[in-house]
Amino acid sequence: MTLPPHRPRHTHAPSPSSRPRSALRRHWPLALAGLVVLVAGCVRMNVHGDPDGWAEAVRSRGTVRVATYNTSLYDEQAGGLVARLRAGDAGARDVAAVLQRVRPDVVLLNEFDYDPEGVAATLFQRRYLEQAQPGGGEALHYPYRYLAPVNTGVPSGLDLDRNGETGGEGRDRGNDAWGYGLHPGQYGMLVLSRHPIRASQVRSFRLLPWSAMPGARQPLDPASGQPWYPAETWRQLRLSSKSHWDVPVATPIGTIHLLAAHPTPPVFDGPEDRNGRRNADEIRLWAEYIGGGALPWLCDDSGECGGLARDARFVIAGDYNADPVDGDGAPGAIDQLLSHPRVNAGFIPRSRGAVLRAREHGLPRQGETATHTGDFGPRSGTLRLDYVLPSNNLAVRDGAVYWLEPGAPGADIAGASDHHLVWVDIANP
């Protein structure tokens, strides 16, 4: 699809799916697959498992490797990813090869198209992960997985881009969806795990209205100073562009809450900055959630309100489309998590590959380029958009960004996506 021209803004990073504007101009995948069970109210989710995976995990090294990977496994057509995976997809082979080399215990895949029957997730598991890939490692089996619907591509029935029409074709249709997408499920999310997922305890915040958040960054019309969205639209508009999931995983070091999300990129809008403001508040949702307390406004899709228990252990993971100091996001957007008292943000995964690529682009950067997680072309350059942030009651033993120097063994398989896999090893303190 053709995306609108670059629009200068603050200094941070975005994506209607996951990336800065010039990179996003390719499109952005957000969808998932898996087998579907009706759990927790009206949210459909999918979890698979077997006891052998757990037994193997119990004998593991005493750390749990958690990763996030924006895979770019999406298609502009409904069912397109399924068709590609059946035919044999080079990008999926490389994504699987990266996973086989890093071998995370729990991984969030962003931009993996969701289909209600979970066909894409099953194909990816059986034909790609469970088959040794060129450049990868041994076959990799995940006994457990979680997937659920996302807001991207789902018609809202509202004129969200204020072009005077509701729906339409192509990008116009995508702009009026609850989250930008050309079909329901595009740019979805998929969680894969070696350890049991506590399906009955998963919480989803896909339906939470943006207006429910106290002090929400409501977009304003710069010409009039009045709210950009009509009151009735603002009342209905959902905060999450894809979804926000709290997925509890029973690991050998205890239950870890994987807090998964993929906020919209803070670009592809106008001077009202509706995407930039939404991105910042999508990030704020987790900051509020981990702060604990009653939070009567923060209600999940089954109607349960309130945040995460103060003693719970968690890992925030995903493509957050916000660099700490560079790019196009609202100033301080990701700092809502990096500076949160409950987040252990001291360890920052790095790579040598990011340094070399940033040097090639030659764009000015305030942040440390070794921490960057993606390359978004000569106009946007490299940025840190992808995060794996443990809670402060977990220790970090190791971590990195899978971005190797050119010519290094395994470097060639990392080009399937403009993002790179980020991983950390966590343990009990």
N, C-alpha and C positions, 0 to 999 in steps of 0.2 A: 504494500500500500504506500501511497505517497503522503508523507507527513508535512505539516506546514513549516515554513521557514524558521530558522533559528531566531530566538528572541532573547536579547541580553537580559540578565537579571542579577540577583545577588551572587554570592559565591558558594555554590553547593551543587549536588547532583540529583537527577530525577529519572522518571519514566512512566508512561501510562501503563507500562508493564514493568519496566525495570531499568531504564537507563537514561543518561543525559540526552538532551534533545537530539543532537546529531546522530547519536547511536540509536536512539529510539526511532529514528526515521526509518529503520528497517522494519519495524513492528516489534511486538514484544509478546512472548508466549506466557500464558498463564493458564494451565489447565491440568487435569489429572485424570487418573483412571484407577480402577480397582473394583472389587466386588462390593455390593452395596447392602448395608443393613440399616434399618430404621432405628436410630438411637437418639436419645435426648430430644424429644419433641419433634420438630419438623426438619431436623438436619439429617441428611442421609450420609452415612460414612461407611468406610470399608477398612476392615482390619483382618489380616490373615496371620496364622501362627501355628507353630508346632513346638512341642517340648524339647526337642533335640537342640534347637538353637539356644534355648535358655541354658541347658546343661553345659554346652560348650562355653557360653559366656561366663558362667560361674567359675570356670577354671581359668579365666583370662587373667591378664596381667595386673588387675587391680585398678586400671584406669578405663575410662569410657571415651572413645573417640567420637566426637560430634562434629558434623560438617554441614555446610550449606553450599548449594551449587545451583546457580541460575543456568539451566541447561539449554535454553533456546529451543526446546523440543515442542514447538507449537506450529500450527498451520492456519492459514487464512480461511480454510474451508472446514465446516463441521465434518468430523470423521477423517480429515486429511492426515492427521498424525497416525491414526490406526492403519490407514492404507500404506503410508510410508514404512511403518514398522513391519508390516507384513511383507512388503516388497524387499526390504533390506535397506536400511538408512545409514549412510556413512556417518552423519553427525551422532546418531544414537550409538553407533559402535565406538566412536571416540569417547563419548560421555561414559559409556560402560567401562572402557579401558581405564579412564582416569579413576573411576570408583574402584576398579579392581586393584589399581596400584596403591591408592590411599587406604582402602578398606575401612571406611568409617563404620562404627557400630550403629550409629543413628545418623541419618542424613535427611535434610529437607531439600527437595528439588523444587525450585521455582521455575515458572514458565514450562510446565509440563501439562499439555492439554488434558482437561478432565472430560471423561465420557461416563455417563451414568452406570454403564455395565462394567466399567473397569477394564475394558479390553486393552487399552493402550498400556496400562500398568502391568497387566499380565504378560503381554507380548514383550515389553521391555525386560521384565524379569526373566522370562524363559528363554528368549531368543538372543538376548544381548548380555545381561549380567551373568546368567548361568552358562554362558559359552565363553571360553577364553578368547579374548580379543587381541588382535595384533597390537603390540605396544603396551598391552595391559598386563595383568597378572593372572592368577588362577581364577577359575569361575567363582562367582560370588552369589551366595544365596541369602536373601532376607526373608525370614519366616513370617515377619509381621509387617503390616503396612497400614497407613491411614490415608484416606482421601475423602473429600466431601465437595459439594457444590461451591462455586465462587461467584462473585457478583459480575465479573467481566463478561460482557456480551449479553447479559440478561436485560431485555427491554424494560425500561422504567415506566413507559407510558407518559413521560414528561419531556418537555423541551429543555433539556439540561444545558445545551450550548446556546440557547436563546437565539436560534437562527430563524424562528418563526414557524418551524415545523417539528413534528414529533416523529422520531424514527427516520425513515428514508433508506437510502442505499449507501453501502460502503462506509466511509468515515463518518458521514452524518448519522448513520444508524449506530455506529460505535460510540459516538459522542453522547447519545441519548440513552445508552445503557447505564445500569447502576455503576459499573466500572467499565472503562473503555475496552471494547472487544468486538470482533466481527461476528462472533457466534458464541452462544453460551458455553462456558468452560474454557475458552481460549485463555492462555496464560495462567493455568491453574497451578495447584501445589500438590505435592505428593511426599509423604513421610515414609521412609523405609527404615526398618529396625531389626537388629539381631535379637533384641530383647522384647518381652511382652509389652504390648500397649494396653493400658487400662481403658478399654473402649467406653465403658459405662461412665467414666469420669471425664471424658473429653468435653471441653467447652468451646463453643464457636460463637463469635461475635459478628457474623456476617450481616445480620439484619439491624444492628444497632444504629439508630438515627444519629447523624452528625450533630443535630441540634440538641441532643440529649446531654452532650458534654458541656459542663459548666465552663463559661468563658471560651466557647468554641471560636476559632478564627473564621468567623463568617465573612465570606468575600463581600467587598463593597464596590459599588459602581464608582470609579474615581471621578466621573463627571458630576454626579449628583451627591455622592457621599452616602447614598442609600444602599440597603442590602441588594446585592447583585441578583440573588435568587428571589423570586416572588415568595411570599410567606408560606403558601400552600406547598410549594416545591421544597423550600428549606425544611419544612416540617417532616417531609417524607424522605429526603435524601439520605442515603446510607453513608456512614463514615468510611467503612472499609471498602477499598476499591476492588479487592479480591476477597479476602477473609482474614480474620485473626483467630488462630487456634491455640488452645492450651491442650497439649497432648501429653498426658502423664505416661512415662515409660518406666517399667520396673527393671532397673539395671542392677548389676552386682554391687554397686556402691549405694543403692537405695533408689527411691523414686525420684526421677528427674522430670520436671515439667518442661517440655519443649514448647516454647512460645514462638509460633511460626507466623510470619506475615510477609507481605510484599507490597508496601505502600506505593501509591501512584507516583510517577515522576513529577517533579515540580516544574513542568514546562508544558508546551502545547496548549496554552491558554492565552489570556490577554492581560491588560494592565490591572484587571481585578484580581489576578494571581490566584484563581480558584484552585488550581492544581498544587501550587506551592503551599497554600494554606492547608489543603487537605493532607498533603504529605506530612506536614509538621504535626497535625493532629492525629493522623494514623500512628505516628511514632509515639505521640503523647499517650495514646491509649495504653500501651504497655507500661509506660512510666507510671500512670495512675494505677494500673492493675497490680503491679508488684509493690506498690506503696502500702497495700493492705487497707484495712478500714472497711466501713460499711458500704460506701459508694453506692447509694440506692439508684443512681442513674445508670450505672454500668451493669446492664443486664444482658445475659447471653441469650442465645436463640431458643433455649428451653424455658426462659423466664426467670432463671436464678440470677440474683443480683449480688454484687460485691466483688472484691478483688481476691488476689491470691493470699493464702495464709502467710503470716509474717515469717514463719520458720521453714517454709517450703523452699526446696532447691530447684533452680530453673536454669535454662539456657535459652536466651533470646537468639533466634536464628532467622536469616533471610536476607534478601536484597532489599535494602531500605531506601535506595535512591537518594542518599544524602551523605555527602563527604563532610568530614568535620570542619574543613576550612576552604575547600575549593569547590568548583561546580556551581550549580544553579539553585540549590535548595535554600529555604529560609534560614537566615543566620541562627545558629543554635539548635536547629531541628534535631540532629542526632545527639547533641550534647544532653538532651533530655534523658538519654539512656547512658551515655558514656560517663556522665557526672552524677548519676543516680547513686545514692548511698548504698543501695542493695546490689549494685552491679560491680563485678570484679573486672574492670576494664584495663588493668595495668599491663597485662600481657597482650601485645598486638602481633598477630601473625604477619609475617613478612615474606618477601621473595626477592631473588636477584633479578628474575625476569622482568618484573615491573620496573625496576630501576633502569634497566637497559632500554625498555620500550619508551618510558617517559623521556629519556635522553634523546631518543630518535625523534620524538615529536617536537621537543624543544619548547613546549609551552610553559609559561611561568606557573610555578606551583609553590604555595605556601607550606603545604603539608609534606611529610616524608614520603617520597614516592615508593619506597620499599613496602609500604603498607597498602598500596593500591591493589584493587582486586579485579579491575577490568580495564579494557582498552576500547574506547569509543570513537576512534578515528582521529584524523588530523585536526579536526575543529574542536573536539571536546577533550581529546587526550585520555590519559589514565586517571582514574579516581578510585577512592575507597568507598564502595557502596554496599559491600556484602559483609555481614557481621555474624560472629558466633560469640555471644557475651554471657559468660556464666554468672551465677549469683555469687555474692561475697562469702557464702558458706561452702564454696567449692574451691579446690586448689587447681591451678592450671600447671600441668607438667610439661607440655610441649604444644606446638602448633605451627602452622605455616599456611601460605597461599601456594597452591599448586600452579606455579608459573616458573618454569625452568628456563635457563639460558638456552638460546638457540644452539642446536647441535647436541645438547645433553640427551641421554637416553630418556625417552618418554616425553620430550618437549613437544614433539609433533602432534600428539593426541590432544593437546590442550586448546586447539583452535576451533573446536566445535561450537563454542559460544564466545561472545565478547566478554563474558565474565569468567572468573576462575574459581575453582573450588577452594573453600577456606575451611580449615579444620583445627580443632584443639583437642588435647587429651586432658580430661578432667578426672579428679580423684577426691576422696575425702581429705580434709586438711590434716 
